[in-house]
């Protein structure tokens, strides 16, 4: 019998009320979609207290009292190391049961994952799922794009050759060493966008060989698993319109994400402020629904910043909705005229595809995943030369799109049609096939 051991540090939490982000949700949906049979079995390793799906063999490792969403940067780094050590030890100590020649390891994380070098040397086949390019994320959020990510990885490689990397702070090792290890020891790398694949090749082609790296990378966009709205959702949406006093002339904007710096919510608010001060929204009733809760590094401080920026708006009414479960999301998706994804960094953008599935036109920053998923007739992309230059660009795009509601309706129809051709089941089947294909 073949074994598939799925390692996901963010699995085991109640996703209807825990803002862990897209990677955790994709991991959850994958293990729920796969159906082991007599020829293979599935075991899931996570840190949360709940089994992700009934009947699933689940093992909790490195559990954290109080969960992980409110951990500081340093405490989260310690959690990464704790989960890394626990999962590596669990797998290696069970080599008799999970024989390397019969077992594929699928890792849903990079910084939080097991020590892949040890597993590879033991003979295990490894497939890594890249929900985020950690180096690129670190560069955009902490270094403000000081250098291209490929230059950063080359600098790290030189430091590694000199042995200097051993004295770097462990947080940097979690970024650079762990990602390098993932590239070197993964037989297959699953990424959700061609742009991410290209970045990985630029960063690590000199280590693994560009041709070999491209052979190992599989671009698998996640698509959407959202269900269609029901009459109850329509009734709930009507109640929300009454509650929020949304009239026929009200223009409704919506953004939905974890509230953290890379999501760029402050850029959207600043764009709206520019429209206000330039008298572009005079006489208009505009609402912005910000859906989501703060989580992870800098989440709470960023949430405070976003609320402060929102408070400066005079004409636009900003409503902080909080975290939405699937049912609430379906109702809220019936309210907006336009969905906005202003992210500074986004590896794929599940929220964009969900909004498309709901029939909403999209205004998005030109991030990784949206280039592959958003047709030109379903919305508009805005390229940020730098985050500081983003607000006026967003403001211009908002003004243009808000001025033509009929065009927005046509965009929404095109978005819905495109999303219907992106079922998550196809992506899940492709990942499962790639994992089992490592045995051939």
C-alpha positions in Angstrom: 0.0 0.0 0.0 1.2 3.5 -0.8 1.1 6.3 1.7 0.5 10.0 1.3 1.5 12.1 4.4 0.2 15.6 4.2 2.0 18.1 6.4 0.2 21.4 7.0 1.0 23.6 10.0 -2.2 25.5 9.7 -4.5 22.5 9.6 -6.7 21.4 12.4 -8.4 24.8 13.1 -12.1 25.7 12.7 -11.8 27.6 9.4 -15.3 29.0 9.7 -14.0 31.4 12.4 -10.2 31.3 12.2 -8.5 33.8 9.8 -5.6 31.7 8.7 -5.6 32.6 5.0 -5.7 30.9 1.6 -2.9 28.3 2.2 -4.7 26.8 5.1 -8.0 26.7 3.3 -6.5 25.1 0.2 -4.8 22.5 2.4 -8.1 21.8 4.1 -10.0 21.4 0.8 -7.3 19.1 -0.6 -7.5 16.6 2.3 -11.3 16.7 2.2 -11.4 16.2 -1.6 -9.0 13.2 -1.8 -10.6 9.8 -1.3 -8.1 7.1 -0.3 -8.9 3.6 -1.5 -7.5 0.1 -1.1 -4.3 1.1 -2.9 -3.2 4.2 -0.8 -3.9 5.9 2.5 -3.8 9.5 3.7 -2.4 10.8 7.0 -2.5 14.5 7.9 -0.1 16.2 10.3 -1.2 19.6 11.6 -1.0 21.8 14.7 -4.7 22.6 15.3 -7.0 20.8 17.8 -9.6 19.5 15.4 -9.6 16.8 12.8 -10.0 18.5 9.4 -12.5 15.9 8.2 -14.4 13.0 9.7 -12.8 9.6 9.2 -9.4 11.2 8.4 -6.3 10.0 10.2 -5.1 13.2 11.8 -2.1 13.8 14.1 -1.7 17.0 16.1 1.9 18.1 16.6 3.4 21.3 18.2 0.0 22.5 19.3 -0.1 26.1 20.6 -2.2 27.2 23.5 -4.5 29.9 22.2 -3.8 29.1 18.6 -1.4 30.7 16.2 -3.1 33.7 14.6 -2.0 36.2 17.3 1.6 35.1 17.6 4.3 37.8 17.3 7.0 37.4 14.6 9.5 35.9 17.0 7.0 33.6 18.6 5.7 32.5 15.3 9.3 31.7 14.2 9.6 29.5 17.3 6.4 27.8 16.4 7.9 27.1 12.9 10.9 25.4 14.4 8.7 23.4 16.9 6.5 22.2 14.1 9.5 21.5 11.9 11.1 19.3 14.5 7.9 17.5 15.6 6.9 16.6 12.0 10.4 15.5 11.0 10.7 13.3 14.1 7.2 11.8 13.6 7.9 10.7 10.0 11.4 9.4 10.6 10.5 7.5 13.7 7.8 5.6 11.7 9.9 4.5 8.8 8.8 0.9 9.5 5.2 1.8 9.0 5.7 4.5 6.4 8.5 3.0 4.3 10.2 5.7 2.2 9.8 3.6 -1.0 6.0 3.5 -0.4 5.5 7.0 1.0 5.0 10.5 -0.6 5.4 13.5 1.6 3.2 16.5 0.6 4.2 19.7 2.4 1.7 22.6 2.5 4.3 25.1 3.9 7.8 26.3 3.4 9.0 28.1 6.6 6.9 25.9 8.8 7.5 22.6 7.1 9.6 19.6 8.1 13.4 19.3 7.5 13.2 18.2 3.9 16.9 17.4 3.7 16.6 14.8 6.3 13.5 13.3 4.8 15.0 13.2 1.3 18.2 11.6 2.6 16.0 8.9 4.2 14.5 8.2 0.8 11.2 10.0 0.9 9.6 11.5 -2.2 8.6 15.1 -1.5 6.1 17.4 -3.2 5.9 21.0 -2.0 2.9 23.2 -2.4 3.9 26.9 -2.7 1.2 29.1 -1.3 3.8 31.9 -0.9 7.2 32.6 -2.2 8.6 33.5 1.2 11.7 35.3 -0.1 9.6 37.5 -2.4 7.1 38.2 0.4 9.9 39.1 2.8 11.4 41.4 0.2 8.1 43.3 -0.5 6.9 43.6 3.1 10.1 44.1 5.1 12.7 45.3 2.5 10.3 47.4 0.5 11.6 45.8 -2.8 15.1 47.0 -2.0 16.5 44.3 -4.4 14.9 41.9 -6.8 14.3 38.5 -5.1 16.8 36.7 -7.4 19.5 39.1 -6.2 18.7 38.4 -2.6 18.9 34.6 -3.1 22.3 35.0 -4.9 23.6 37.1 -1.9 22.3 34.4 0.5 24.0 31.7 -1.6 27.4 33.6 -1.4 26.9 33.9 2.4 26.1 30.2 2.6 29.3 29.3 0.7 31.3 31.4 3.1 29.6 29.9 6.1 28.3 33.3 7.2 24.7 32.2 7.0 25.2 30.3 10.3 25.3 33.6 12.2 22.2 35.1 10.6 19.1 35.5 12.8 16.9 32.4 12.7 14.1 34.4 11.2 16.2 35.0 8.1 17.1 31.3 8.0 13.4 30.4 8.0 13.0 32.7 5.0 16.1 31.9 2.9 17.4 28.5 4.1 14.0 26.8 4.3 13.0 28.0 0.8 16.3 26.9 -0.7 15.9 23.5 1.0 12.4 23.2 -0.4 13.7 23.8 -3.9 16.6 21.4 -3.6 14.7 18.5 -2.1 11.3 18.6 -3.8 10.8 16.2 -6.6 7.7 18.3 -7.6 6.9 21.9 -6.8 3.2 22.9 -7.1 2.7 26.7 -7.6 -0.6 28.5 -8.4 0.7 30.9 -11.1 3.1 31.2 -13.9 4.6 34.4 -12.5 5.5 32.5 -9.3 7.1 29.7 -11.3 9.1 32.3 -13.3 10.3 33.9 -10.0 11.4 30.6 -8.5 13.4 29.7 -11.7 15.1 33.1 -11.6 16.0 32.7 -8.0 17.1 29.1 -8.0 17.9 28.1 -11.6 21.6 28.4 -10.8 21.3 25.8 -8.1 19.0 23.2 -9.6 19.4 24.1 -13.3 16.7 26.1 -15.1 15.5 23.3 -17.3 15.4 20.8 -14.5 13.5 23.2 -12.2 10.9 24.0 -14.9 10.4 20.2 -15.3 9.7 19.8 -11.6 7.4 22.8 -11.3 3.7 22.2 -12.0 1.5 25.4 -12.3 -1.9 24.5 -10.9 -4.2 27.4 -10.2 -6.6 26.6 -7.3 -9.8 27.8 -8.8 -12.9 28.0 -6.7 -14.9 25.6 -4.5 -17.6 28.1 -3.4 -21.2 26.9 -3.7 -23.9 28.8 -5.6 -26.1 31.2 -3.7 -29.5 30.1 -2.4 -32.8 31.9 -1.8 -31.8 32.2 1.8 -28.7 34.1 0.8 -30.7 36.5 -1.2 -33.0 37.1 1.7 -30.0 37.7 4.0 -28.6 40.1 1.4 -31.8 42.1 1.5 -31.6 42.3 5.2 -28.1 43.5 5.0 -29.1 46.2 2.5 -31.8 47.4 4.9 -29.4 47.3 7.9 -26.6 49.2 6.2 -29.1 51.6 4.5 -28.0 50.8 1.0 -30.2 52.5 -1.5 -30.5 52.2 -5.3 -28.1 55.1 -5.8 -25.5 53.8 -3.3 -22.3 52.5 -4.8 -20.9 49.6 -2.9 -17.2 48.5 -2.8 -15.9 45.4 -1.1 -12.6 43.9 -0.2 -12.1 40.6 1.5 -8.9 39.3 3.0 -7.0 38.8 6.2 -6.2 42.2 7.6 -2.4 42.3 7.3 0.1 44.7 5.6 0.5 42.7 2.4 -3.2 43.0 1.6 -2.8 46.7 0.9 -6.1 47.8 2.4 -4.5 51.1 3.4 -3.7 51.8 -0.2 -7.4 51.5 -1.2 -8.4 53.8 1.7 -5.8 56.3 0.6 -7.1 56.1 -3.0 -10.6 56.9 -1.8 -9.3 59.8 0.3 -7.6 61.2 -2.8 -10.9 61.0 -4.6 -12.6 62.9 -1.7 -10.1 65.7 -1.5 -10.2 66.2 -5.2 -14.0 66.5 -5.1 -14.4 63.4 -7.3 -17.1 61.8 -5.1 -19.2 64.9 -4.4 -22.8 64.1 -4.0 -22.2 60.3 -4.1 -23.2 57.7 -1.5 -20.3 55.3 -1.4 -19.8 52.4 1.0 -16.8 50.2 1.5 -17.1 46.8 3.2 -13.8 45.6 4.6 -14.3 41.9 5.3 -11.7 40.0 7.4 -9.9 40.0 10.7 -6.2 40.7 11.6 -3.9 37.7 12.0 -0.2 36.8 12.1 2.7 39.2 12.1 1.8 42.8 12.4 -1.9 42.0 12.1 -3.1 43.9 15.1 -1.0 47.0 14.6 -1.9 47.1 10.9 -5.6 46.7 11.8 -5.2 49.8 14.0 -3.6 51.7 11.2 -6.3 50.8 8.7 -9.0 52.0 11.1 -7.2 55.3 11.6 -7.0 55.8 7.8 -10.6 54.9 7.4 -11.6 57.4 10.1 -10.2 60.2 7.9 -12.7 59.6 5.1 -15.6 62.0 5.2 -17.9 60.9 2.3 -17.1 57.2 2.0 -18.7 55.1 4.8 -16.4 52.3 5.7 -17.9 49.2 7.4 -15.6 46.7 9.1 -17.5 43.4 8.8 -15.1 41.0 10.5 -14.4 37.4 9.4 -17.0 35.9 7.1 -17.8 32.2 7.0 -19.0 30.6 3.7 -22.6 31.4 4.3 -22.1 35.0 5.3 -19.7 35.4 2.4 -22.4 34.4 -0.1 -24.8 37.0 1.3 -22.2 39.8 1.4 -21.0 39.0 -2.2 -24.5 40.1 -3.3 -24.0 43.7 -2.1 -21.1 45.2 -4.1 -20.9 46.7 -7.5 -17.2 46.3 -7.5 -14.7 44.0 -5.7 -11.3 45.4 -5.0 -8.1 43.4 -4.3 -5.4 46.1 -3.6 -2.7 43.7 -2.3 1.0 44.5 -2.3 1.7 40.8 -2.4 -0.6 38.0 -3.4 0.5 34.5 -4.5 -2.8 33.6 -6.0 -5.8 35.4 -4.8 -8.6 33.0 -3.7 -10.7 36.0 -2.8 -10.6 37.3 -6.4 -11.8 34.0 -7.8 -14.5 33.8 -5.2 -15.7 37.2 -6.1 -15.6 36.3 -9.8 -17.7 33.2 -9.0 -20.2 35.5 -7.3 -20.5 37.5 -10.5 -18.5 40.6 -9.4 -16.3 42.8 -11.6 -12.7 43.0 -10.3 -10.3 45.8 -9.7 -7.0 44.3 -8.6 -3.3 45.0 -8.2 -1.2 43.3 -10.8 -0.2 40.5 -8.5 1.0 36.9 -9.3 -2.2 34.9 -9.5 -4.6 37.4 -10.9 -2.7 37.6 -14.2 -3.6 34.0 -14.9 -7.2 34.1 -13.7 -8.8 37.5 -14.5 -9.9 37.9 -18.2 -9.5 41.4 -19.6 -13.3 41.7 -20.0 -14.0 40.8 -16.3 -12.1 43.6 -14.6 -9.0 45.8 -14.5 -5.5 45.4 -13.2 -3.4 48.2 -11.7 0.4 47.9 -11.7 2.2 49.4 -8.6 5.6 50.8 -9.5 5.9 51.0 -5.7 3.4 50.9 -2.9 3.9 54.7 -2.4 2.7 55.3 -6.0 -0.3 53.0 -5.8 -3.0 55.3 -4.3 -3.3 57.7 -7.2 -3.3 54.8 -9.7 -6.0 53.0 -7.7 -7.9 56.3 -7.5 -7.9 56.8 -11.2 -9.1 53.2 -11.9 -11.8 53.4 -9.2 -13.1 56.7 -10.7 -13.3 55.2 -14.2 -14.9 51.9 -13.1 -17.4 53.5 -10.8 -18.6 55.9 -13.5 -20.2 53.1 -15.7 -22.4 50.7 -13.8 -23.6 49.0 -17.0 -20.1 48.1 -18.0 -19.5 46.7 -14.5 -22.5 44.4 -14.9 -21.1 43.1 -18.2 -17.7 42.6 -16.4 -19.4 40.7 -13.7 -21.1 38.4 -16.2 -17.7 37.7 -17.8 -16.1 37.1 -14.4 -18.8 34.6 -13.4 -18.4 32.7 -16.7 -14.6 32.5 -16.3 -14.9 31.3 -12.7 -17.2 28.5 -13.7 -14.3 27.0 -15.7 -12.0 26.9 -12.7 -13.4 24.1 -10.4 -11.1 23.4 -7.4 -11.8 19.7 -7.9 -9.6 19.8 -11.1 -6.7 21.4 -9.1 -7.1 18.9 -6.3 -7.0 16.0 -8.7 -3.9 17.4 -10.4 -2.0 17.7 -7.1 -3.0 14.2 -6.1 -1.9 12.8 -9.5 1.4 14.7 -9.2 2.0 13.2 -5.7 1.2 9.7 -6.8 3.1 10.2 -10.0 6.4 10.5 -8.0 6.3 6.7 -7.6 6.6 6.1 -11.3 
